[in-house]
């Protein structure tokens, strides 16, 4: 019998090898470098001008490495399932999941068969990184000493589609591949004891608004771009070539396309979609002659094994471990429940997804944008779109498989019958679309697509359930409130609306708390009289000097932790309904007890519970990015995370500190007006530089806190007026 988990007893010391680049690559890179000019403006933003698209890609990757090579390598450690090589055992089963989902052998095949024009971009991607490492021998990669062109095909559309479809958890993958299915008792129908902590400590949502000419002061369409991601997750860049490329926006470290951005004709904001794009299949398995088989339409098919090779840091050595992964024709087996194996069918790694992302970056019209989207390969994003013709459009998802609607696709489906097979992919014209609504506005805050434009929203009865859940969150409620009557909007007006501080969740939460207080014993009333009065007088807007904000957010966070975990991904989008159910079912005494816990906790941390929000909620950018210190300078912040309905997001927590410090939420934000001449403003968290000695390390920190954006320097004439450094890749830049 072949073991599921085999440890190869071999340890090697951790060594730092010299960067591997041959003379042919050096000459090719030097030729590209001469055809690229990088101009960094006064904010440190790189504007990259190349003679060809490939030259621009080369320059982009070189500039990204200058700013944050560590971030690039970290992203590829994740995408390629190699985090354990740096982090040790803690990330081993994340690596297992990623290696099961995305096979590097497939990426290599895609590279070898790629279109010649696209292969040039892939080569330029690798050359840009390798040339940087060649020119900077002082930079010591942790794992990747040489980047290969096919690496880009492991990271293809901005993010990896969730493996937690159908409620699958990382713990299930760990149990399956560490303990083994037989020892788990999976074949006897023994249920798994799966405990899942639903409190997600980082933001994963985003806000996208599009305003029609009828609602703007200028008579031109406006676009608001506001992704919520970990701070410093993307860089702000401009890409220009003599082959028609001219795009500005946010690029994820290690990718060569504009993920969220715009050009002089159109712009796009991606928000995370909850359309069902991946499914779990429950496979009926059995063992015969030492081999695994699964049932399909009354016959047995062999389970396909694949060896996963993992390197795990153990002290100052590397342990090599082999794990046998299993596959059915549906996809990799990621866990087991109730005697059945769970195979994931998804589109997480796709050649066409990367091509689509590039063609979107180059699109200069609605027709070109739709042509790119018609590749139907982006499995993770919805799109809010606007252009210079006055169009505003929202597409809920892009890659959406067709399915038999009689099955519940939010849960694992029967993998033993062909009736549950996908039936192709929906055409772009078939997915939920909201084009030029009569209301003149579109909002998407990772919530229901069926309320995105008020009464002009799509009709949910026209679409299958798996295509779009009808869940609503509090950000969407706030966005609808501020946009439904908005008129004559300017760029600054849209920025102000995007920075609305109202917390709509407390419209549901606080009345329940007050009712509990009114019915409480006198002893409880006496102890909580002052905090309750503060909350009763609060206008539900966060502010730096607000004690009520501190009480409400700390208490609301405890209430959020009390939410029962959703049983499916789609159920998780019904945050409003889940909160409303919680306050109906949670005992009043428990709600008051949580408030009492908050009062005691604040008293312990600050010697008073009357703490103004800005005195405990701060922004600090440590030199090393991870070590926060209450004794070092920080900036008070009046924002909070978006879970309670605030549109701008500043997710904070204690970091072995008494104060809370921001680490996720607003990262890159832009607002764009598509007139005869493009106008745009933007802001990033902290600053464009990762060098603490640079003026661009923190020069935007107050702007992103206050919602005071800088002017985007889109046209080269304006860039030259504000040039800080002008150079070719390979020249010295500090």
C-alpha positions as CSV (number, residue, x, y, z in Angstrom):
1,X,0.0,0.0,0.0
2,X,1.4,3.4,-1.0
3,X,1.3,5.8,1.9
4,X,-0.6,9.0,1.6
5,X,2.1,10.9,3.3
6,X,5.8,10.0,2.8
7,X,8.6,11.8,4.6
8,X,11.9,11.6,2.8
9,X,14.5,11.8,5.5
10,X,16.8,14.2,3.9
11,X,17.9,17.5,5.3
12,X,20.0,20.2,3.5
13,X,21.4,23.4,5.0
14,X,19.7,26.6,3.9
15,X,22.1,28.1,1.4
16,X,21.9,31.4,-0.5
17,X,23.0,30.8,-4.1
18,X,24.1,33.4,-6.6
19,X,21.5,34.7,-9.0
20,X,21.4,32.5,-12.1
21,X,21.3,34.5,-15.3
22,X,23.2,33.6,-18.5
23,X,24.9,35.9,-21.0
24,X,22.1,35.4,-23.6
25,X,19.6,36.7,-21.0
26,X,21.8,39.6,-20.0
27,X,22.2,40.7,-23.6
28,X,18.5,40.4,-24.3
29,X,17.7,42.4,-21.1
30,X,20.3,45.1,-21.9
31,X,18.6,45.6,-25.3
32,X,15.2,45.9,-23.7
33,X,16.5,48.2,-21.0
34,X,17.8,50.7,-23.6
35,X,14.2,50.9,-25.0
36,X,12.6,51.7,-21.7
37,X,12.5,55.0,-19.7
38,X,11.2,55.1,-16.2
39,X,10.2,58.5,-14.8
40,X,9.4,58.6,-11.1
41,X,7.3,61.6,-10.3
42,X,7.4,63.6,-7.1
43,X,5.2,61.0,-5.3
44,X,7.6,58.2,-6.4
45,X,5.0,56.8,-8.9
46,X,6.9,55.1,-11.8
47,X,5.7,56.1,-15.3
48,X,7.1,53.5,-17.6
49,X,7.6,54.3,-21.3
50,X,8.7,51.5,-23.6
51,X,9.0,51.2,-27.4
52,X,7.0,48.0,-27.3
53,X,4.6,46.3,-25.0
54,X,7.3,43.8,-24.0
55,X,9.6,46.7,-23.2
56,X,6.9,48.2,-20.9
57,X,6.4,44.9,-19.2
58,X,10.2,44.6,-18.7
59,X,10.3,48.1,-17.2
60,X,7.4,47.4,-15.0
61,X,8.9,44.3,-13.4
62,X,12.2,46.0,-12.9
63,X,10.5,49.0,-11.2
64,X,8.4,46.6,-9.0
65,X,11.6,44.9,-7.9
66,X,13.2,48.2,-7.0
67,X,10.2,49.0,-4.8
68,X,9.3,45.7,-3.3
69,X,11.1,42.5,-4.5
70,X,10.2,40.9,-1.2
71,X,6.5,41.4,-2.0
72,X,6.9,39.8,-5.4
73,X,8.7,36.8,-4.1
74,X,6.1,36.4,-1.3
75,X,3.3,36.3,-3.8
76,X,5.0,33.6,-5.9
77,X,5.8,31.6,-2.8
78,X,2.1,31.5,-2.2
79,X,0.9,30.9,-5.7
80,X,3.4,28.1,-6.3
81,X,2.9,26.4,-2.9
82,X,6.4,27.2,-1.5
83,X,5.7,29.2,1.6
84,X,6.8,26.4,3.9
85,X,10.3,26.7,2.4
86,X,10.5,30.1,4.2
87,X,7.9,29.8,7.0
88,X,8.2,26.2,8.0
89,X,5.5,23.8,8.9
90,X,2.8,26.5,9.6
91,X,2.1,27.0,5.9
92,X,2.6,23.4,4.8
93,X,-1.1,22.6,4.0
94,X,-1.7,25.9,2.3
95,X,1.1,24.9,0.1
96,X,-0.5,21.5,-0.4
97,X,-3.8,23.1,-1.4
98,X,-2.1,25.4,-3.9
99,X,0.1,22.7,-5.4
100,X,-3.0,20.4,-5.8
101,X,-5.0,23.2,-7.5
102,X,-2.3,24.6,-9.8
103,X,0.2,22.3,-11.5
104,X,3.3,24.0,-12.6
105,X,3.7,21.4,-15.4
106,X,0.5,22.8,-17.0
107,X,1.9,26.3,-16.8
108,X,5.1,25.2,-18.5
109,X,3.0,23.6,-21.3
110,X,1.0,26.8,-21.7
111,X,4.1,28.8,-22.0
112,X,5.6,26.6,-24.7
113,X,2.3,26.7,-26.7
114,X,1.6,30.4,-26.1
115,X,1.0,32.8,-29.0
116,X,4.3,34.4,-30.1
117,X,3.1,37.9,-29.2
118,X,2.2,36.8,-25.7
119,X,5.3,34.8,-25.2
120,X,7.3,38.0,-25.7
121,X,5.4,39.5,-22.7
122,X,6.1,36.4,-20.6
123,X,9.8,36.5,-21.5
124,X,9.9,40.2,-20.7
125,X,8.3,39.6,-17.3
126,X,11.0,37.1,-16.3
127,X,13.8,39.2,-17.9
128,X,12.7,42.3,-15.9
129,X,13.0,40.4,-12.6
130,X,16.2,38.6,-13.4
131,X,17.9,41.7,-14.7
132,X,17.1,43.5,-11.5
133,X,18.6,40.6,-9.5
134,X,21.7,40.6,-11.8
135,X,22.1,44.3,-11.3
136,X,21.5,44.1,-7.5
137,X,23.6,41.2,-6.1
138,X,23.0,42.6,-2.6
139,X,19.4,41.4,-2.9
140,X,19.2,37.8,-1.6
141,X,16.0,36.0,-2.7
142,X,14.7,33.5,-0.1
143,X,13.8,30.9,-2.7
144,X,13.6,32.1,-6.3
145,X,17.1,32.7,-7.5
146,X,15.9,32.9,-11.1
147,X,12.4,33.7,-12.4
148,X,11.1,31.6,-15.3
149,X,8.6,33.1,-17.9
150,X,6.0,30.5,-17.0
151,X,5.8,31.8,-13.4
152,X,3.4,34.5,-14.6
153,X,1.0,31.7,-15.7
154,X,0.7,30.6,-12.1
155,X,-0.8,34.0,-11.1
156,X,-3.2,34.9,-13.8
157,X,-6.2,37.1,-12.9
158,X,-5.4,39.1,-9.8
159,X,-6.2,36.5,-7.1
160,X,-6.8,32.8,-6.6
161,X,-10.4,31.6,-6.5
162,X,-11.4,30.5,-3.1
163,X,-10.8,26.9,-2.2
164,X,-13.4,27.2,0.6
165,X,-16.2,26.6,-1.8
166,X,-19.0,24.6,-0.2
167,X,-17.5,25.4,3.2
168,X,-14.3,23.5,2.6
169,X,-11.7,24.4,5.2
170,X,-7.9,24.2,5.2
171,X,-8.2,21.9,8.3
172,X,-10.0,19.3,6.1
173,X,-7.1,19.3,3.6
174,X,-4.7,19.0,6.5
175,X,-6.6,16.1,8.1
176,X,-7.0,14.2,4.8
177,X,-3.3,14.5,3.7
178,X,-1.7,14.2,7.1
179,X,-3.8,11.6,9.0
180,X,-5.0,9.8,5.8
181,X,-8.6,8.9,4.8
182,X,-8.6,5.4,6.3
183,X,-7.3,6.5,9.7
184,X,-9.9,9.3,9.7
185,X,-12.6,6.8,9.2
186,X,-13.9,8.6,6.2
187,X,-14.9,5.4,4.4
188,X,-17.2,4.4,7.3
189,X,-19.1,7.7,7.2
190,X,-17.6,9.1,10.3
191,X,-18.4,12.9,10.3
192,X,-15.6,15.4,10.6
193,X,-15.4,17.6,13.7
194,X,-14.9,20.8,11.8
195,X,-14.6,24.0,14.0
196,X,-14.3,27.2,12.0
197,X,-13.6,30.6,13.3
198,X,-15.5,33.0,11.1
199,X,-13.8,36.2,12.2
200,X,-11.7,37.2,9.3
201,X,-9.0,39.6,10.4
202,X,-8.3,41.1,7.0
203,X,-10.5,42.9,4.5
204,X,-11.4,41.1,1.4
205,X,-14.0,43.4,0.0
206,X,-14.0,46.5,-2.3
207,X,-16.2,49.4,-3.4
208,X,-16.8,50.4,-7.0
209,X,-19.0,53.3,-8.1
210,X,-19.9,54.5,-11.6
211,X,-21.7,57.7,-12.2
212,X,-23.5,58.5,-15.5
213,X,-23.1,61.8,-17.3
214,X,-26.6,62.8,-16.1
215,X,-25.5,62.7,-12.5
216,X,-22.1,64.4,-12.9
217,X,-21.3,68.2,-12.8
218,X,-19.2,68.0,-16.0
219,X,-21.6,65.8,-18.0
220,X,-19.0,63.1,-18.2
221,X,-19.0,59.6,-16.6
222,X,-17.1,59.1,-13.3
223,X,-15.5,56.0,-11.8
224,X,-14.6,55.4,-8.2
225,X,-12.0,52.7,-7.5
226,X,-11.6,51.5,-3.9
227,X,-10.3,48.0,-3.3
228,X,-10.0,46.8,0.3
229,X,-6.8,44.7,0.6
230,X,-3.9,44.4,3.0
231,X,-1.9,47.7,3.1
232,X,0.8,48.0,0.5
233,X,-0.6,45.1,-1.5
234,X,-0.4,46.8,-4.9
235,X,1.7,49.5,-6.5
236,X,0.5,52.5,-8.4
237,X,2.0,52.7,-11.9
238,X,1.6,54.0,-15.5
239,X,2.4,51.9,-18.5
240,X,2.9,53.4,-22.0
241,X,4.2,51.9,-25.2
242,X,4.4,52.7,-28.9
243,X,2.0,49.7,-29.5
244,X,-1.1,51.4,-28.1
245,X,-0.6,50.7,-24.4
246,X,-1.4,53.7,-22.1
247,X,-2.9,52.6,-18.8
248,X,-2.7,53.8,-15.2
249,X,-3.7,52.1,-12.0
250,X,-2.9,49.4,-9.4
251,X,-0.6,46.4,-10.2
252,X,-0.4,43.5,-7.8
253,X,3.2,42.7,-6.9
254,X,4.6,40.2,-9.4
255,X,2.0,40.8,-12.1
256,X,2.4,42.7,-15.3
257,X,-1.1,44.0,-16.0
258,X,-3.1,46.9,-14.5
259,X,-5.5,45.1,-12.2
260,X,-7.8,48.1,-11.4
261,X,-7.3,51.2,-13.4
262,X,-8.0,53.4,-16.4
263,X,-6.8,55.0,-19.6
264,X,-8.0,58.1,-21.4
265,X,-11.1,56.3,-22.8
266,X,-12.3,53.8,-20.2
267,X,-11.7,52.5,-16.6
268,X,-12.4,49.3,-14.6
269,X,-12.8,48.5,-11.0
270,X,-12.9,44.9,-9.9
271,X,-14.8,43.8,-6.9
272,X,-14.8,40.3,-5.5
273,X,-17.7,38.3,-6.8
274,X,-19.8,35.6,-5.0
275,X,-21.1,34.0,-8.2
276,X,-20.5,30.2,-7.9
277,X,-17.4,29.6,-10.1
278,X,-16.1,26.5,-8.4
279,X,-17.8,23.4,-7.0
280,X,-17.0,20.5,-4.7
281,X,-17.9,17.0,-5.9
282,X,-18.6,14.3,-3.3
283,X,-16.8,11.2,-4.6
284,X,-17.8,7.6,-3.6
285,X,-14.4,5.9,-3.2
286,X,-13.3,2.4,-2.6
287,X,-10.0,0.5,-2.5
288,X,-9.1,-2.5,-4.6
289,X,-5.7,-4.2,-4.8
290,X,-4.1,-1.3,-2.9
291,X,-5.4,1.3,-5.3
292,X,-8.2,3.9,-5.0
293,X,-11.2,4.1,-7.3
294,X,-14.3,6.3,-7.5
295,X,-17.7,5.5,-8.8
296,X,-19.1,7.3,-11.8
297,X,-22.3,6.4,-13.6
298,X,-22.2,2.9,-12.2
299,X,-18.6,2.1,-13.1
300,X,-15.3,2.5,-11.2
301,X,-12.6,4.9,-12.4
302,X,-9.1,5.0,-11.0
303,X,-8.2,7.9,-8.7
304,X,-5.1,9.5,-10.3
305,X,-2.2,10.1,-7.9
306,X,0.4,12.9,-8.3
307,X,3.5,13.4,-6.2
308,X,3.8,16.8,-4.5
309,X,7.3,17.8,-3.6
310,X,7.5,20.2,-0.6
311,X,10.5,21.8,1.0
312,X,10.0,22.8,4.6
313,X,12.2,25.0,6.6
314,X,13.3,23.4,9.9
315,X,15.7,25.6,11.8
316,X,18.6,26.3,9.5
317,X,17.9,23.2,7.3
318,X,15.4,22.3,4.6
319,X,13.4,19.1,5.0
320,X,12.2,17.5,1.8
321,X,8.7,15.9,2.0
322,X,6.6,14.1,-0.6
323,X,2.9,14.0,-0.4
324,X,0.7,12.0,-2.7
325,X,-2.1,14.1,-4.1
326,X,-5.3,12.6,-5.5
327,X,-7.4,13.6,-8.4
328,X,-10.7,12.6,-10.0
329,X,-11.7,13.9,-13.4
330,X,-13.5,16.7,-11.5
331,X,-10.2,17.9,-10.0
332,X,-8.0,17.6,-6.9
333,X,-9.2,16.0,-3.7
334,X,-9.0,18.6,-1.0
335,X,-10.7,16.8,1.9
336,X,-13.4,14.3,2.9
337,X,-16.7,14.3,4.7
338,X,-19.2,11.6,5.7
339,X,-17.3,8.8,3.9
340,X,-16.8,10.7,0.6
341,X,-13.9,12.5,-0.8
342,X,-14.3,16.1,-1.9
343,X,-12.8,17.0,-5.3
344,X,-12.7,20.7,-6.4
345,X,-13.6,21.7,-9.9
346,X,-12.4,25.3,-10.6
347,X,-10.6,27.5,-13.1
348,X,-7.9,28.9,-10.8
349,X,-5.0,28.9,-13.1
350,X,-5.7,29.8,-16.7
351,X,-3.6,30.9,-19.7
352,X,-6.7,32.7,-21.1
353,X,-7.2,34.5,-17.8
354,X,-3.8,36.1,-18.0
355,X,-4.4,37.0,-21.7
356,X,-7.7,38.5,-20.7
357,X,-6.1,40.6,-18.0
358,X,-3.6,41.9,-20.4
359,X,-6.1,42.7,-23.1
360,X,-8.2,44.6,-20.5
361,X,-5.1,46.6,-19.7
362,X,-4.8,47.6,-23.4
363,X,-8.6,48.1,-24.1
364,X,-9.4,51.6,-25.3
365,X,-13.1,51.3,-25.9
366,X,-16.2,49.3,-24.7
367,X,-15.9,47.1,-27.8
368,X,-12.3,46.2,-27.0
369,X,-13.1,45.7,-23.3
370,X,-15.9,43.3,-24.1
371,X,-13.7,41.5,-26.6
372,X,-11.3,40.8,-23.7
373,X,-14.1,39.8,-21.4
374,X,-15.4,37.4,-24.0
375,X,-12.5,35.1,-23.2
376,X,-14.6,34.3,-20.2
377,X,-11.7,33.3,-18.0
378,X,-11.7,35.7,-15.0
379,X,-13.0,33.5,-12.2
380,X,-12.7,35.9,-9.3
381,X,-14.0,39.3,-10.2
382,X,-17.0,41.5,-10.9
383,X,-16.4,44.7,-12.9
384,X,-17.6,48.2,-12.5
385,X,-16.9,50.0,-15.8
386,X,-17.1,53.6,-17.2
387,X,-15.9,55.3,-20.4
388,X,-15.6,58.5,-22.3
389,X,-18.8,57.7,-24.3
390,X,-20.8,58.0,-21.2
391,X,-21.3,54.3,-20.6
392,X,-21.5,52.8,-17.1
393,X,-21.8,49.0,-16.8
394,X,-21.6,46.4,-14.1
395,X,-20.9,42.7,-14.9
396,X,-21.3,40.3,-12.0
397,X,-18.5,37.9,-12.6
398,X,-17.1,36.7,-15.9
399,X,-16.3,33.0,-15.9
400,X,-19.5,31.2,-14.7
401,X,-20.1,27.5,-15.5
402,X,-23.5,26.4,-16.7
403,X,-25.2,23.9,-14.4
404,X,-28.4,21.9,-14.0
405,X,-30.4,24.3,-11.8
406,X,-32.2,21.5,-10.0
407,X,-29.1,20.9,-7.8
408,X,-28.0,23.0,-4.9
409,X,-24.6,24.1,-6.1
410,X,-23.8,25.9,-2.8
411,X,-23.0,22.5,-1.2
412,X,-21.0,19.5,-2.4
413,X,-22.9,17.8,-5.3
414,X,-22.9,14.1,-6.1
415,X,-19.8,13.3,-8.1
416,X,-20.9,9.8,-9.0
417,X,-23.4,10.9,-11.7
418,X,-22.9,12.7,-15.0
419,X,-26.0,14.8,-14.3
420,X,-24.0,17.1,-12.1
421,X,-21.3,17.8,-14.8
422,X,-20.9,21.4,-15.9
423,X,-22.5,22.2,-19.2
424,X,-20.0,24.7,-20.6
425,X,-19.6,28.3,-19.6
426,X,-22.2,31.1,-19.7
427,X,-21.7,33.7,-22.5
428,X,-20.9,37.2,-21.4
429,X,-24.4,38.2,-22.5
430,X,-25.9,35.6,-20.2
431,X,-24.3,36.7,-16.9
432,X,-25.9,39.4,-14.6
433,X,-25.3,42.7,-16.3
434,X,-26.4,46.2,-15.4
435,X,-25.8,48.5,-18.4
436,X,-26.5,52.3,-18.3
437,X,-29.3,52.1,-15.7
438,X,-31.9,54.8,-15.8
439,X,-31.0,55.9,-12.2
440,X,-27.6,57.0,-13.5
441,X,-25.5,55.3,-10.9
442,X,-24.0,51.9,-10.1
443,X,-22.5,50.7,-6.8
444,X,-21.1,47.3,-5.9
445,X,-19.7,46.7,-2.5
446,X,-19.4,42.9,-2.7
447,X,-23.1,42.6,-2.1
448,X,-26.3,41.8,-4.1
449,X,-26.1,42.7,-7.8
450,X,-29.9,43.1,-7.6
451,X,-29.8,46.4,-5.7
452,X,-26.7,47.9,-7.4
453,X,-28.7,50.7,-9.1
454,X,-31.8,51.0,-7.0
455,X,-35.0,50.5,-9.0
456,X,-32.9,50.1,-12.2
457,X,-31.1,47.0,-10.9
458,X,-31.2,43.6,-12.7
459,X,-34.2,41.3,-11.9
460,X,-33.0,38.3,-9.9
461,X,-35.8,36.2,-11.2
462,X,-34.1,36.2,-14.7
463,X,-31.0,34.4,-13.5
464,X,-30.2,31.0,-11.9
465,X,-29.5,31.1,-8.2
466,X,-25.9,30.0,-8.6
467,X,-25.1,33.0,-10.7
468,X,-25.7,35.6,-8.0
469,X,-26.6,35.4,-4.3
470,X,-29.0,38.0,-3.1
471,X,-27.0,38.8,0.0
472,X,-26.7,42.4,1.2
473,X,-24.1,44.0,3.4
474,X,-24.1,47.3,5.3
475,X,-21.7,49.0,2.9
476,X,-24.2,48.5,0.1
477,X,-26.9,50.0,2.3
478,X,-24.7,53.1,2.9
479,X,-23.7,53.4,-0.8
480,X,-27.3,53.3,-2.0
481,X,-28.3,55.9,0.5
482,X,-25.6,58.4,-0.5
483,X,-25.9,57.8,-4.3
484,X,-29.6,57.6,-4.9
485,X,-30.3,61.3,-4.8
486,X,-26.8,62.6,-5.7
487,X,-26.6,65.1,-8.5
488,X,-24.0,67.3,-10.2
489,X,-21.2,65.2,-8.7
490,X,-17.6,66.3,-9.1
491,X,-14.5,64.3,-8.5
492,X,-14.2,65.8,-5.0
493,X,-17.8,65.1,-4.3
494,X,-17.4,61.4,-5.2
495,X,-14.3,61.2,-3.0
496,X,-16.3,62.7,-0.1
497,X,-19.1,60.2,-0.6
498,X,-16.6,57.3,-0.7
499,X,-15.3,58.5,2.7
500,X,-18.7,58.5,4.4
501,X,-18.2,57.6,8.1
502,X,-21.7,56.2,8.8
503,X,-21.9,52.7,10.4
504,X,-25.2,51.3,9.2
505,X,-24.8,48.1,11.1
506,X,-25.5,49.9,14.4
507,X,-29.0,50.9,13.2
508,X,-29.7,47.2,13.8
509,X,-27.4,46.4,16.7
510,X,-27.8,49.4,19.0
511,X,-31.7,49.3,19.4
512,X,-31.4,45.7,20.5
513,X,-28.7,46.7,23.1
514,X,-30.8,49.6,24.4
515,X,-33.9,47.4,24.7
516,X,-31.8,44.9,26.7
517,X,-30.6,47.7,29.0
518,X,-34.1,49.0,29.6
519,X,-35.1,45.5,30.8
520,X,-32.0,44.8,32.9
521,X,-31.8,44.7,36.7
522,X,-31.0,47.9,38.5
523,X,-27.5,46.7,39.3
524,X,-26.7,46.3,35.6
525,X,-28.3,49.6,34.7
526,X,-26.2,51.4,37.3
527,X,-22.9,49.9,36.1
528,X,-23.6,50.6,32.4
529,X,-25.5,53.8,32.7
530,X,-22.7,56.1,31.4
531,X,-21.6,53.9,28.5
532,X,-25.2,53.4,27.4
533,X,-25.8,57.2,27.5
534,X,-22.8,57.8,25.4
535,X,-24.0,55.3,22.8
536,X,-27.6,56.7,22.8
537,X,-26.3,60.2,22.0
538,X,-24.0,58.9,19.2
539,X,-24.8,59.8,15.6
540,X,-23.3,56.5,14.4
541,X,-20.5,58.3,12.5
542,X,-16.9,57.4,13.5
543,X,-14.6,60.3,14.5
544,X,-11.2,60.8,16.0
545,X,-12.6,62.4,19.2
546,X,-15.6,60.0,19.6
547,X,-15.7,57.9,22.7
548,X,-18.9,56.3,21.4
549,X,-16.9,55.0,18.4
550,X,-14.5,53.2,20.7
551,X,-17.3,51.6,22.7
552,X,-19.4,50.7,19.6
553,X,-16.6,49.2,17.5
554,X,-15.1,47.2,20.4
555,X,-18.6,45.9,21.3
556,X,-19.6,45.3,17.7
557,X,-16.5,43.3,17.1
558,X,-17.4,41.0,20.0
559,X,-20.9,40.7,18.5
560,X,-19.4,39.9,15.1
561,X,-17.4,37.0,16.7
562,X,-20.7,35.6,18.0
563,X,-22.2,35.2,14.5
564,X,-22.8,31.6,13.7
565,X,-20.5,30.5,10.8
566,X,-22.3,30.4,7.4
567,X,-22.7,27.0,5.9
568,X,-21.9,28.1,2.4
569,X,-19.9,30.9,0.7
570,X,-23.1,32.5,-0.6
571,X,-24.7,32.5,2.9
572,X,-21.7,34.5,4.1
573,X,-22.8,37.5,1.9
574,X,-26.1,37.8,3.8
575,X,-24.4,39.9,6.5
576,X,-27.4,42.1,7.2
577,X,-29.7,39.2,7.6
578,X,-27.2,37.3,9.8
579,X,-26.8,40.3,12.1
580,X,-30.6,40.8,12.3
581,X,-31.0,37.1,13.2
582,X,-28.2,37.4,15.8
583,X,-29.9,40.2,17.8
584,X,-33.1,38.2,17.8
585,X,-31.5,35.1,19.2
586,X,-28.8,36.4,21.4
587,X,-30.0,36.7,25.1
588,X,-30.2,40.3,26.2
589,X,-28.0,39.6,29.2
590,X,-25.3,38.4,26.9
591,X,-25.4,41.6,24.8
592,X,-25.0,43.6,28.0
593,X,-22.3,41.4,29.3
594,X,-20.2,41.9,26.1
595,X,-20.5,45.7,26.6
596,X,-19.4,45.3,30.2
597,X,-16.4,43.3,28.9
598,X,-15.5,46.2,26.6
599,X,-15.7,48.7,29.4
600,X,-13.4,46.6,31.6
601,X,-11.0,45.9,28.8
602,X,-10.6,49.6,27.9
603,X,-10.2,50.5,31.6
604,X,-7.4,47.9,31.8
605,X,-5.6,49.1,28.7
606,X,-6.0,52.9,29.1
607,X,-6.9,53.5,32.7
608,X,-10.2,54.7,31.6
609,X,-13.0,53.4,29.4
610,X,-13.7,56.9,28.1
611,X,-11.1,56.5,25.3
612,X,-11.5,58.7,22.2
613,X,-11.3,56.6,19.0
614,X,-8.3,58.4,17.6
615,X,-6.4,57.7,20.8
616,X,-6.7,54.0,20.4
617,X,-7.0,53.6,16.6
618,X,-3.9,54.7,14.8
619,X,-1.8,54.5,11.6
620,X,1.8,53.6,11.9
621,X,4.2,52.4,9.2
622,X,7.1,50.6,10.9
623,X,10.4,50.5,9.1
624,X,10.3,46.7,9.0
625,X,6.5,46.6,8.3
626,X,5.6,44.4,11.2
627,X,6.8,45.9,14.5
628,X,4.3,48.3,15.9
629,X,5.0,50.3,19.0
630,X,2.8,52.5,21.2
631,X,5.8,54.6,22.2
632,X,6.6,55.6,18.6
633,X,4.8,58.3,16.6
634,X,1.5,57.4,15.0
635,X,-1.4,59.2,13.5
636,X,-4.9,59.1,15.0
637,X,-7.5,57.7,12.5
638,X,-11.3,58.3,12.6
639,X,-12.1,55.4,10.3
640,X,-12.8,51.7,11.0
641,X,-13.2,48.5,9.0
642,X,-16.0,48.2,6.6
643,X,-17.8,45.3,8.3
644,X,-20.1,47.7,10.1
645,X,-21.0,49.5,6.9
646,X,-18.4,52.2,6.6
647,X,-17.4,52.7,2.9
648,X,-13.7,53.6,3.4
649,X,-11.9,50.8,5.3
650,X,-9.3,50.9,8.0
651,X,-9.1,47.5,9.6
652,X,-7.1,47.7,12.8
653,X,-6.2,45.5,15.8
654,X,-3.8,45.4,18.7
655,X,-0.3,44.3,17.7
656,X,1.0,43.2,21.1
657,X,0.1,46.8,21.9
658,X,-2.6,48.6,23.8
659,X,-3.6,50.7,20.7
660,X,-5.1,49.3,17.6
661,X,-3.1,49.8,14.4
662,X,-4.3,49.6,10.8
663,X,-3.0,46.8,8.6
664,X,-5.7,46.3,5.9
665,X,-8.5,48.1,4.0
666,X,-8.0,51.1,1.8
667,X,-4.8,50.6,-0.2
668,X,-5.0,52.2,-3.7
669,X,-8.0,54.5,-4.4
670,X,-8.7,56.5,-7.5
671,X,-11.5,58.6,-8.9
672,X,-11.7,59.3,-12.6
673,X,-13.5,61.7,-15.0
674,X,-13.7,60.6,-18.6
675,X,-13.9,63.9,-20.5
676,X,-12.2,65.1,-23.6
677,X,-9.1,65.3,-21.4
678,X,-8.9,62.7,-18.6
679,X,-8.9,64.0,-15.0
680,X,-8.1,61.7,-12.1
681,X,-7.0,61.8,-8.5
682,X,-5.6,59.0,-6.4
683,X,-4.0,58.0,-3.1
684,X,-2.1,55.0,-1.7
685,X,-1.5,53.9,1.8
686,X,1.6,55.4,3.3
687,X,3.5,56.1,0.1
688,X,4.9,54.6,-3.0
689,X,8.3,53.8,-1.6
690,X,9.3,50.9,0.7
691,X,12.5,52.7,1.8
692,X,12.0,54.3,5.3
693,X,14.6,56.9,4.3
694,X,12.6,58.1,1.3
695,X,10.3,61.0,1.5
696,X,7.8,58.8,-0.4
697,X,7.6,56.3,2.4
698,X,4.9,58.2,4.3
699,X,4.0,61.3,2.2
700,X,0.5,60.0,1.4
701,X,-0.4,58.6,4.8
702,X,-2.4,61.7,6.0
703,X,-4.1,61.9,2.6
704,X,-5.5,58.4,2.7
705,X,-6.7,58.9,6.2
706,X,-8.5,62.1,5.5
707,X,-9.6,61.4,1.9
708,X,-7.4,64.1,0.4
709,X,-6.2,62.7,-2.9
710,X,-3.3,63.8,-5.1
711,X,-3.7,64.7,-8.8
712,X,-2.9,61.8,-11.2
713,X,-0.1,62.7,-13.6
714,X,-1.4,60.9,-16.6
715,X,-0.1,62.9,-19.6
716,X,3.7,62.9,-20.2
717,X,3.9,66.6,-20.3
718,X,2.6,66.7,-16.7
719,X,4.9,63.8,-15.7
720,X,7.9,65.7,-16.9
721,X,7.0,68.8,-14.9
722,X,7.0,66.7,-11.7
723,X,9.9,64.3,-12.5
724,X,12.0,63.2,-9.6
725,X,14.1,60.6,-11.3
726,X,14.5,59.6,-15.0
727,X,16.5,56.5,-15.8
728,X,16.7,53.3,-17.8
729,X,16.4,49.9,-16.0
730,X,19.9,49.0,-14.8
731,X,20.8,52.6,-14.0
732,X,21.3,53.4,-10.3
733,X,18.1,54.5,-8.6
734,X,17.7,55.1,-4.9
